[in-house]
Amino acid sequence: MNQVLTILLIGLIALIGNWIGYGVGPAEGLPGILLLAIVTLIGMGFTKILPFKSPVIVWISLFAMIATSPIFPGNEFIAASIAKINLLALATPILAYAGLSLGKDIHLFKELSWRIVVVSLVVFTGTFLFATLFAEIVFKIQGKF
């Protein structure tokens, strides 16, 4: 129940942020927020009934791809509704919640000390470089660069 309330609260904050920051009215953005929340809750529920452990993001992504694929009825409405939600309006409350949840484990974070900074920099740098390399390869194959 806490997860459902958290998702709904994040949706409400994102809806307000989308309205204030990007001029998309609450009535216009509400269907997109509700669809995102529904897909998220379905994915979370699916991981709970599976007999094996798997990352929840896999199922949420899979259900979102199915819902927006051409074979799914109503996919155009779903894609159009979600397109009205700006990514930054959605990411801001999620990142704020992640920051608050990190605060309860600050003692564990302190135990990692400087090592976490080194690991983070290596991961971020590697991710950026390989994403750039991949984009370059795709652009060369498509002849756009």
Summary of the structure (lengths in Angstrom):
residues: 145
radius of gyration: 18.7
end to end distance: 49.5
largest distance: 50.9
contacts: 350
relative contact order: 0.10
helix: 83%
strand: 0%
